[in-house]
Amino acid sequence: MNRWSGLLRWHRGQMKEGMKKEEEKDGKRAAEVKHRLKLVWKDVVVDPSSDAYFTWIQVMIIPVLYNWVIIICRTCFVAVQNDHLAVWLTLDYLSDLFYIADVIFKFHTGFLEQGILVTDHRRLRKRYLTSSQFFYDVLSLLPTDLLYLRLGLNYPMVRVNRFLRSSRISEAFDRMETRTSYPNTFRIAKLMLYIFVLMHWNACLYFALSSYIGFGADRWVYPNTSIPGYESVRRQYFYSFWFTALIFTTVGDNPMPEREEEYLFATMDLLIAVLVFASIVGNVGTVIINLQSRDNVFFPNHELVNSYLRSQRVSKDLKQRVNNWYQHLHINKKITRENEIMRHLPDRLRTEIAVSVHLGTLSKVTIFQNCEKSLLEELVLKLQPQVYSPGEYVCKKGDVGHEMYIIKEGKLAVVADDGVTQFAVLGEGNFFGEISILNIKGNKSGNRRTANIRSIGHSDLFSLSKEDLTGVLTDFPDAKRLLEEKGRQILMKMGMLEENSAANAESKEKVMKKRVDRIEDNLDDMQTKLARLMAELESNAHKLKARIDQLEKETELWEPGEGEGDMEEDRGDNDNNEEEQEEMKREGSAKQVAGGNPQLSENEQEEEKDSKGEEGSKNDVSVERGGGEGGPGGEESGKSAEKEKSSEPEQGGRAGNMEMVGKARQEGGEEGER
């Protein structure tokens, strides 16, 4: 027995030790989990654009609206406060917990700096603590409930500071408006909520004013609560709300106020009613305008087309076809203006949206299979949606092809010229007209349509124009060669390709390309030579201008009187010399004509000597007269003659400089004209 009892004690001890070890392990695990949670919470940074932030601000709408609606109601309707005091206190402090959690949440909310989310907690705390938002958040959490100890629990207005957290409501509503799929409906709902809160406050204040004046004191205030049916709290609130609605809408026979307080309250309500009415009308008008503008963007303007058809007196059959086409667009929500709707988005987002919507349709086209993805992304943006009515021709045989078509929805028939006989039916995913936009050399049909395509019912197509495809292929030469090769293979299978003409066209194209390259090279050489000549002309003009400036500076140093006199004398001497030379030439020519001998006769020589002697005597007489008149004028005249002789070279130099200046100015004028 002792052995068995010892074994039992040993087994119990082992079990206790095992339980202790397990408890220690569990405690360690719990401590590690708590530590990890603490570390994780310390490292958490909330992105303002994330879903977590959006969810939290939506949650904060509840406590903020609770304080805005319930506090005033409990203050004015005392029975509401007294009958459910425990419930109100519980909800009050629960909303305070949400307020505290919101402050902690803001400490962990990041912000963008140069487009990058800041995750440094020190900077986050500093930014929040230095903001005005932190000041209002602290004021909204002040423990004003301690005033209950002095005033009593029947004064819930001590919590009026909780209204300072209203910024969370406006932020949440703004985020919801940008995320909702029905923004116009949301705006109307938000406006109605604001009006309800305003009318709720007015109803509570009306009941409080009636209590202050006295229930049943006149027809304007709330009836006496001793009257059966008017004592219940529900009746009191509904009556006050109904009275507020009458004042705000100015509908019905409102009782006239009789006291000053009543007049002031009624006047305030009328002013608020005008503001509310203007807000409602303005917001509803904005919503209607937005709806109309949205319809105008999504669908073509039907009214303009109808007015044009009426003014041009179009047939009823054609009008009916147009109306049926518009009706089909509106009923089935067919959008034909995708590019106009997406034009405000960045190019990258537009490309991604177009790829997600239309890339599958474009990749079904045979000639675009195995092409580069970047090429398909460029082409996707060029697709234009088109809608065709029953019996309408998409293209006719012999028409010049400017675009290809891809069938998105509906059925089309390949018909004969009579429009009745059907050769084939094309359905969703089929395409046609791709050969006509590639401009393949040797195509027997050229760029003209080879068949008649007619819509059986309402058909939705995508069109890709030749210009758009050509513009995109200029950046993808490899893809261009690949597409042309695929097009040639298709034409060869159809027997529509002339190989000889294709080869000749290719050779002509090569020759033309060489000529174009040669012309471009010559043009580059001519441009280089022209640039060189222009540079030389500019340098010569600068040199000439500098030369003219230098000569002008030199002439500025001369005295203006002397220069002008010298110039006049030089001009007179030059004129006399020119006249004498002309006379000499005339006499010599006359003598040669008369005698044929250039030598003078003896009589003529004697006559010349006699004339020279007479001229010399005249000069001597003039000199003597000058000396006689001046007394010692002979000496002075001699001195002046010497001065004149000495000044002759100076005058000649100045005249030469003046001639050089004149020539330089003439050359400058000629260069300017050139």
C-alpha positions in Angstrom: 0.0 0.0 0.0 2.8 2.4 0.8 4.3 1.8 -2.6 1.1 2.4 -4.3 0.4 5.6 -2.3 4.0 6.8 -3.1 3.4 6.2 -6.8 0.2 8.1 -6.7 1.8 11.0 -4.9 4.7 11.0 -7.4 2.2 10.9 -10.3 0.2 13.8 -8.8 3.4 15.8 -8.4 4.4 15.2 -12.0 0.9 16.3 -13.1 1.1 19.5 -11.1 4.6 20.2 -12.4 3.3 19.7 -16.0 0.3 21.9 -15.4 2.6 24.6 -14.0 4.9 24.4 -17.0 2.0 24.6 -19.4 0.6 27.6 -17.5 4.0 29.3 -17.6 4.2 28.6 -21.4 0.7 30.0 -21.8 1.6 33.1 -19.8 4.8 33.6 -21.9 2.8 33.2 -25.1 0.2 35.7 -23.9 2.9 38.2 -23.0 4.6 37.8 -26.3 1.3 38.3 -28.1 0.6 41.4 -26.1 4.1 42.7 -26.8 3.7 42.0 -30.5 0.4 43.8 -30.5 2.0 46.8 -28.8 4.8 46.8 -31.3 2.5 46.4 -34.2 0.2 49.2 -32.9 3.1 51.5 -32.4 4.3 50.9 -36.0 0.8 51.3 -37.5 0.4 54.3 -39.9 -3.0 54.8 -41.6 -3.1 56.1 -45.1 -5.8 58.9 -45.5 -6.8 57.4 -48.8 -7.1 53.8 -47.6 -10.3 51.9 -46.9 -9.5 51.7 -43.2 -9.5 55.5 -42.8 -12.7 55.8 -44.8 -14.4 53.1 -42.6 -13.3 54.9 -39.4 -14.7 58.3 -40.4 -18.0 56.7 -41.3 -18.1 55.2 -37.8 -17.4 58.6 -36.3 -20.6 59.9 -37.8 -22.7 58.0 -35.2 -21.3 59.6 -32.0 -21.2 63.1 -33.5 -24.7 63.0 -34.7 -25.8 61.4 -31.4 -24.5 64.5 -29.5 -26.1 66.9 -32.0 -29.5 65.4 -31.9 -29.9 64.0 -28.3 -28.3 66.7 -26.2 -30.7 69.4 -27.2 -33.6 67.0 -27.0 -32.8 66.0 -23.5 -32.3 69.6 -22.5 -35.7 70.9 -23.8 -37.8 67.8 -23.1 -37.1 67.2 -19.4 -39.2 64.0 -19.3 -37.0 62.4 -21.9 -34.0 63.1 -19.7 -35.6 61.8 -16.5 -37.2 58.7 -17.9 -34.1 57.2 -19.5 -31.3 58.7 -17.5 -29.2 55.5 -17.2 -29.4 54.9 -21.0 -28.3 58.4 -21.8 -25.4 58.4 -19.4 -24.2 55.1 -20.9 -24.4 56.4 -24.5 -22.7 59.6 -23.5 -19.6 58.0 -22.1 -19.6 55.5 -25.0 -19.5 58.3 -27.4 -16.7 59.8 -25.3 -14.7 56.6 -25.8 -15.1 57.0 -29.6 -13.9 60.5 -29.3 -10.7 59.4 -27.4 -10.2 56.6 -30.0 -10.5 59.1 -32.7 -7.7 61.2 -31.2 -5.4 58.1 -31.0 -6.3 57.3 -34.6 -5.3 60.8 -35.7 -1.9 60.3 -34.0 -1.3 57.4 -36.4 -2.7 59.0 -39.5 -0.1 59.7 -42.2 0.1 62.6 -44.6 1.7 63.1 -48.0 4.9 65.0 -48.5 6.0 65.4 -52.1 3.7 62.6 -53.1 5.1 60.1 -50.5 3.3 58.9 -47.4 5.2 60.1 -44.2 5.4 57.2 -41.7 7.7 58.8 -39.1 5.7 58.8 -35.9 7.6 61.8 -34.5 6.6 63.9 -37.4 3.0 62.6 -37.3 2.7 63.6 -33.7 4.3 67.0 -34.2 2.1 67.8 -37.1 -1.1 66.8 -35.2 -0.1 68.6 -32.0 0.7 71.8 -33.8 -2.6 71.8 -35.8 -5.8 73.6 -34.9 -7.6 70.3 -35.2 -5.9 69.0 -32.1 -7.0 72.2 -30.2 -10.7 71.6 -31.0 -10.3 67.8 -30.3 -9.0 68.6 -26.8 -11.8 71.1 -26.2 -14.4 68.5 -27.2 -13.0 66.1 -24.6 -12.9 68.4 -21.6 -14.6 66.7 -18.7 -17.5 69.2 -18.5 -19.6 66.4 -17.0 -18.1 67.3 -13.6 -20.6 70.1 -13.6 -23.3 67.5 -12.9 -22.0 67.5 -9.3 -22.9 71.1 -8.9 -25.9 71.6 -11.3 -27.5 68.1 -11.2 -28.1 65.5 -13.8 -31.0 67.5 -15.4 -28.6 69.8 -17.3 -27.2 67.7 -20.3 -26.2 71.0 -22.0 -22.9 70.8 -20.0 -21.8 68.5 -22.8 -22.2 71.2 -25.4 -18.4 71.1 -26.1 -19.0 67.7 -27.9 -20.3 69.6 -30.9 -16.7 70.7 -31.7 -16.1 67.4 -33.4 -18.4 68.2 -36.3 -15.6 68.4 -38.8 -15.6 64.6 -38.9 -19.1 64.6 -40.3 -18.2 67.0 -43.2 -15.1 65.0 -44.0 -17.0 61.7 -44.0 -19.7 63.1 -46.3 -17.1 64.5 -48.7 -15.4 61.2 -48.9 -18.7 59.3 -49.4 -19.8 61.7 -52.2 -16.6 60.9 -54.1 -16.9 57.2 -53.7 -20.6 56.6 -54.2 -21.9 55.7 -57.7 -24.9 58.0 -57.2 -23.5 61.4 -56.2 -26.6 63.4 -57.0 -28.8 61.2 -54.9 -26.3 61.4 -52.1 -26.3 65.2 -52.2 -30.1 65.3 -51.9 -29.9 62.9 -48.9 -27.2 65.0 -47.2 -29.3 68.2 -47.7 -32.4 66.5 -46.2 -30.3 65.3 -43.2 -29.1 68.9 -42.5 -32.6 70.2 -42.8 -33.9 67.6 -40.4 -31.3 68.5 -37.8 -32.1 72.1 -38.2 -35.9 71.5 -37.8 -35.2 69.2 -34.8 -33.3 72.0 -33.0 -36.0 74.5 -33.8 -38.7 72.1 -32.5 -36.8 71.6 -29.3 -36.3 75.4 -28.8 -40.0 76.0 -29.6 -41.1 73.6 -26.8 -38.6 75.2 -24.4 -39.9 78.7 -25.2 -43.5 77.4 -24.7 -42.5 76.0 -21.3 -40.8 79.4 -20.4 -43.9 81.4 -21.4 -46.4 78.9 -20.1 -48.2 76.1 -21.9 -51.6 77.2 -23.2 -50.9 80.9 -22.4 -52.0 81.8 -25.9 -52.7 80.2 -29.3 -49.1 80.4 -30.5 -47.4 78.4 -27.7 -47.8 74.6 -27.0 -51.3 73.8 -25.5 -51.7 73.1 -21.9 -50.2 69.7 -20.9 -53.2 69.1 -18.6 -55.4 68.7 -21.7 -55.9 65.0 -22.4 -53.7 63.9 -25.3 -51.1 66.7 -24.9 -49.3 65.3 -21.9 -47.3 62.5 -23.6 -43.7 63.2 -24.7 -44.3 61.8 -28.1 -47.2 64.2 -28.8 -45.2 67.1 -27.5 -42.3 66.4 -29.9 -44.5 65.7 -32.9 -46.5 68.9 -32.3 -43.4 71.0 -32.0 -41.9 69.5 -35.2 -45.1 70.0 -37.1 -45.3 73.7 -35.9 -41.7 74.2 -37.1 -42.6 72.7 -40.5 -45.5 75.1 -40.8 -43.2 78.1 -40.1 -40.4 76.9 -42.4 -42.7 76.2 -45.3 -45.2 79.1 -44.6 -48.0 76.7 -45.5 -51.2 76.7 -43.5 -52.9 79.1 -41.1 -50.1 79.8 -38.6 -51.3 81.4 -35.3 -50.1 85.0 -34.8 -47.6 85.6 -32.1 -48.7 87.8 -29.2 -45.6 88.4 -27.1 -42.2 89.9 -27.9 -40.4 86.6 -27.4 -42.8 84.9 -29.8 -42.3 87.7 -32.4 -38.5 87.3 -32.2 -38.7 83.5 -32.5 -41.1 83.7 -35.5 -38.9 86.3 -37.2 -35.8 84.1 -36.7 -37.7 81.1 -38.1 -38.8 83.0 -41.2 -35.3 84.0 -42.0 -34.1 80.5 -41.5 -37.0 79.3 -43.7 -35.8 81.6 -46.5 -32.3 80.2 -46.2 -33.6 76.6 -46.2 -35.8 77.2 -49.2 -33.0 78.8 -51.2 -30.7 75.9 -50.3 -33.2 73.3 -51.4 -34.0 75.1 -54.7 -30.3 75.6 -55.4 -29.3 72.1 -54.7 -32.2 70.5 -56.6 -31.5 72.8 -59.5 -27.8 71.8 -59.5 -28.8 68.1 -59.4 -31.1 68.5 -62.4 -28.4 70.4 -64.3 -25.9 67.7 -63.5 -28.3 65.0 -64.7 -28.9 66.8 -67.9 -25.2 67.4 -68.6 -24.5 63.7 -67.9 -27.2 62.7 -70.4 -25.7 65.1 -72.9 -22.3 63.7 -72.5 -23.4 60.0 -72.6 -25.9 60.5 -75.4 -26.2 62.9 -78.4 -28.6 65.8 -78.0 -32.0 64.6 -79.4 -33.7 67.9 -79.2 -31.3 69.7 -81.5 -31.6 66.9 -84.1 -35.4 67.0 -83.9 -35.5 70.8 -84.4 -33.2 70.5 -87.4 -35.3 67.8 -88.9 -38.5 69.9 -88.5 -36.9 73.0 -90.0 -35.6 71.0 -93.0 -39.0 69.2 -93.5 -37.5 65.7 -93.5 -39.7 62.8 -94.4 -41.6 61.0 -91.6 -39.9 57.7 -92.4 -36.4 59.2 -91.8 -37.6 61.0 -88.7 -38.9 57.7 -87.3 -35.6 56.0 -88.0 -33.7 58.7 -86.1 -36.1 58.5 -83.2 -35.8 54.7 -83.1 -32.0 55.1 -83.0 -32.1 57.5 -80.1 -34.6 55.4 -78.2 -32.4 52.3 -78.6 -29.5 54.3 -77.2 -31.4 55.4 -74.1 -33.2 52.2 -73.4 -30.1 50.0 -73.7 -27.7 52.6 -72.3 -25.5 52.5 -75.3 -22.6 55.0 -75.0 -21.1 56.5 -78.1 -18.9 59.2 -76.5 -16.4 57.2 -74.5 -13.5 59.5 -75.4 -15.4 62.6 -74.2 -16.3 61.0 -70.9 -12.7 59.8 -70.2 -10.9 62.9 -71.5 -10.4 64.3 -67.9 -8.6 61.3 -66.8 -4.8 60.9 -67.1 -3.6 59.1 -70.2 -2.4 56.1 -68.3 -5.7 55.6 -66.6 -7.6 56.0 -69.8 -5.4 53.4 -71.4 -5.9 50.9 -68.6 -9.7 51.4 -68.7 -9.8 51.0 -72.5 -7.6 47.9 -72.3 -9.8 46.3 -69.7 -12.9 47.0 -71.7 -11.9 46.6 -75.4 -8.6 44.7 -75.5 -10.3 41.3 -75.7 -12.4 42.5 -78.7 -9.4 43.9 -80.6 -7.2 40.8 -80.0 -9.8 38.7 -81.9 -8.9 40.4 -85.2 -6.6 38.1 -87.2 -4.1 40.7 -88.4 -3.6 42.1 -84.8 -2.9 38.7 -83.3 0.7 38.2 -82.1 1.3 42.0 -82.2 3.0 43.9 -79.5 1.0 44.7 -76.5 2.0 48.3 -76.6 0.6 48.6 -80.1 -2.7 47.1 -79.1 -2.9 49.6 -76.1 -2.4 52.5 -78.5 -5.0 51.1 -80.9 -7.5 50.5 -78.1 -7.7 54.3 -77.5 -8.5 54.9 -81.1 -11.6 52.6 -81.2 -14.8 54.5 -81.9 -18.2 52.9 -80.8 -20.9 53.0 -83.4 -24.6 51.8 -83.3 -26.5 50.8 -86.5 -30.2 50.3 -86.8 -32.0 47.4 -88.5 -31.6 47.4 -92.3 -28.9 50.1 -92.3 -25.9 49.6 -94.5 -22.5 49.7 -92.8 -20.7 49.8 -96.1 -21.5 49.2 -99.8 -19.6 47.6 -102.6 -17.3 50.0 -104.4 -17.1 52.5 -101.6 -13.6 53.8 -100.6 -12.6 52.2 -97.3 -11.5 54.6 -94.6 -12.0 52.3 -91.6 -12.3 48.7 -90.5 -15.1 47.4 -88.2 -15.2 44.9 -85.3 -18.6 43.5 -84.2 -19.2 43.9 -80.5 -22.8 42.9 -80.4 -25.5 42.1 -83.0 -25.5 40.4 -86.4 -24.7 41.7 -89.9 -25.3 40.1 -93.3 -23.2 40.1 -96.4 -25.8 40.8 -99.1 -25.9 41.1 -102.9 -26.6 44.3 -104.7 -30.3 43.7 -104.5 -30.1 43.9 -100.7 -32.1 40.7 -100.2 -29.8 37.7 -101.1 -27.5 36.9 -98.1 -24.2 35.3 -98.7 -23.0 35.1 -95.1 -23.9 36.3 -91.6 -21.3 37.9 -89.3 -21.8 37.8 -85.5 -20.1 38.9 -82.3 -16.3 38.9 -82.6 -16.1 39.0 -86.4 -14.5 41.9 -88.3 -14.3 43.2 -91.8 -12.6 46.0 -93.8 -9.2 45.4 -92.4 -7.5 45.0 -95.8 -8.7 48.4 -97.1 -6.9 50.4 -94.4 -3.5 48.8 -94.8 -2.9 50.2 -98.3 -1.2 47.0 -99.5 0.6 47.3 -102.9 -0.8 45.0 -105.6 -4.4 44.9 -104.2 -6.6 44.4 -107.2 -9.5 46.2 -105.6 -7.4 49.0 -104.3 -8.9 50.5 -101.2 -12.5 49.9 -102.2 -15.1 47.7 -100.5 -15.7 44.3 -102.1 -19.0 43.5 -100.5 -22.3 45.0 -99.1 -22.6 44.7 -95.3 -26.0 45.3 -93.8 -27.2 45.3 -90.2 -29.9 42.7 -89.5 -31.0 44.2 -86.1 -29.5 46.8 -83.8 -25.7 46.2 -84.0 -22.9 47.7 -81.9 -19.6 48.0 -83.7 -16.1 49.4 -83.1 -14.5 51.3 -86.0 -10.8 51.9 -86.4 -9.9 54.6 -89.0 -7.1 54.4 -91.5 -5.5 57.7 -90.2 -5.4 56.4 -86.6 -3.8 53.1 -87.7 -1.3 54.8 -89.9 -0.4 57.3 -87.1 0.2 54.5 -84.6 2.2 52.3 -87.0 4.7 55.1 -87.6 6.1 54.4 -84.1 6.0 50.6 -84.7 7.8 49.8 -88.0 8.2 46.1 -87.2 4.5 45.8 -86.5 3.7 47.6 -89.8 5.7 45.2 -91.8 4.1 42.3 -90.0 0.6 43.6 -90.6 1.3 44.2 -94.3 2.7 40.7 -94.7 -0.4 39.2 -93.1 -2.6 41.3 -95.3 -0.7 40.0 -98.4 -1.2 36.5 -97.3 -5.0 37.1 -97.0 -5.1 38.7 -100.4 -3.2 35.8 -102.0 -5.6 33.3 -100.5 -8.5 35.4 -101.9 -6.7 35.8 -105.3 -6.8 39.5 -105.0 -3.0 40.2 -105.1 -1.0 41.0 -108.2 2.5 40.0 -107.5 4.1 41.7 -110.5 2.5 45.0 -109.7 3.4 44.6 -106.1 7.0 44.1 -107.0 7.0 47.0 -109.4 5.4 49.2 -106.8 8.0 48.2 -104.3 10.9 49.0 -106.7 9.3 52.4 -107.5 8.9 53.1 -103.9 12.6 52.3 -103.3 13.6 54.6 -106.2 11.4 57.3 -104.9 12.8 56.9 -101.5 16.4 57.3 -102.8 15.4 60.4 -104.7 13.8 61.9 -101.6 16.9 61.1 -99.6 19.1 62.7 -102.2 16.9 65.8 -102.2 17.1 66.0 -98.4 20.9 65.8 -98.5 21.1 68.6 -101.1 18.7 70.7 -99.1 20.9 70.2 -96.0 24.0 71.3 -98.0 22.2 74.4 -99.3 21.0 75.2 -95.8 24.6 75.0 -94.5 25.9 77.2 -97.3 23.2 79.7 -96.7 24.0 79.8 -93.0 27.7 80.4 -93.8 26.9 83.3 -96.2 24.6 84.9 -93.6 27.3 84.6 -91.0 29.8 86.3 -93.4 27.3 89.0 -94.3 26.7 89.7 -90.6 30.4 89.9 -89.8 31.0 92.3 -92.7 28.2 94.5 -91.6 29.7 94.7 -88.1 33.1 95.6 -89.4 31.7 98.3 -91.7 29.7 99.7 -88.8 32.8 99.8 -86.7 34.7 101.6 -89.4 32.0 104.2 -89.9 31.8 104.8 -86.1 35.6 105.3 -86.0 35.5 107.8 -88.9 32.6 109.7 -87.3 34.6 110.0 -84.1 37.6 111.4 -86.0 35.5 114.0 -87.8 33.8 115.1 -84.5 37.2 116.5 -83.4 37.3 119.1 -86.3 35.9 122.6 -86.0 32.7 122.9 -87.9 33.5 126.3 -89.5 36.9 125.3 -90.9 35.8 122.1 -92.2 32.9 123.6 -94.0 35.1 126.4 -95.5 37.7 124.0 -96.7 35.1 121.8 -98.2 33.6 124.7 -100.1 37.0 125.9 -101.4 38.0 122.4 -102.4 34.7 122.0 -104.2 35.3 125.4 -106.0 38.8 124.4 -107.1 37.7 121.1 -108.3 34.9 122.7 -110.4 37.4 125.2 -112.0 39.9 122.5 -112.8 37.2 120.4 -114.4 35.9 123.3 -116.5 39.5 124.2 -117.7 40.1 120.6 -118.6 36.9 120.4 -120.6 37.8 123.6 -122.5 41.2 122.3 -123.3 39.8 119.0 -124.6 37.3 120.9 -126.8 40.0 123.2 -128.2 42.3 120.3 -128.9 39.6 118.3 -130.7 38.7 121.4 -132.8 42.2 121.9 -133.9 42.6 118.3 -134.8 39.5 118.4 -136.9 40.6 121.7 -138.7 44.2 121.0 -139.5 44.9 117.5 -138.6 48.2 118.7 -136.9 48.4 118.6 -133.1 51.1 121.3 -133.1 50.2 125.0 -132.9 51.0 127.5 -135.6 53.4 130.5 -135.0 50.7 133.0 -135.0 48.6 131.1 -132.5 51.6 130.7 -130.2 52.3 134.4 -130.3 48.6 135.2 -129.6 48.8 132.9 -126.5 51.9 134.6 -125.3 50.3 138.0 -125.6 47.2 136.8 -123.7 49.4 135.3 -120.9 51.3 138.6 -120.7 48.1 140.5 -120.3 46.9 138.2 -117.6 50.2 138.5 -115.8 50.1 142.3 -115.9 46.6 142.2 -114.5 47.6 140.1 -111.6 50.5 142.4 -110.9 48.2 145.4 -110.9 45.8 143.7 -108.5 48.7 142.8 -106.1 50.0 146.4 -106.1 46.5 147.7 -105.4 46.2 145.4 -102.5 49.5 146.6 -101.1 48.6 150.2 -101.7 45.3 150.0 -99.9 46.7 148.3 -96.9 49.9 150.3 -96.4 52.2 147.6 -95.3 49.7 145.2 -96.9 52.3 143.8 -99.2 54.0 142.0 -96.3 50.7 140.9 -94.8 49.5 139.6 -98.1 52.7 137.7 -98.5 52.3 136.2 -95.1 48.7 135.2 -95.7 49.8 133.6 -99.0 52.4 131.6 -97.1 49.7 130.5 -94.6 47.4 129.5 -97.4 50.2 127.5 -99.0 51.0 125.8 -95.7 47.3 125.1 -95.0 46.7 123.6 -98.4 48.0 120.1 -97.4 45.9 120.1 -94.2 42.8 121.1 -96.2 43.5 118.4 -98.7 43.8 115.8 -95.9 40.5 116.9 -94.3 38.8 116.8 -97.7 40.2 113.4 -98.3 38.8 112.2 -94.9 35.4 113.7 -95.7 35.4 111.9 -99.0 36.2 108.6 -97.2 33.4 109.1 -94.8 31.0 109.8 -97.6 32.1 106.7 -99.4 31.8 104.5 -96.3 28.3 105.8 -95.7 27.3 105.0 -99.3 28.8 101.5 -98.9 26.9 101.0 -95.6 23.6 102.1 -97.3 24.2 99.6 -100.2 24.9 96.8 -97.7 21.7 97.6 -95.8 19.7 97.5 -99.1 21.3 94.1 -100.0 
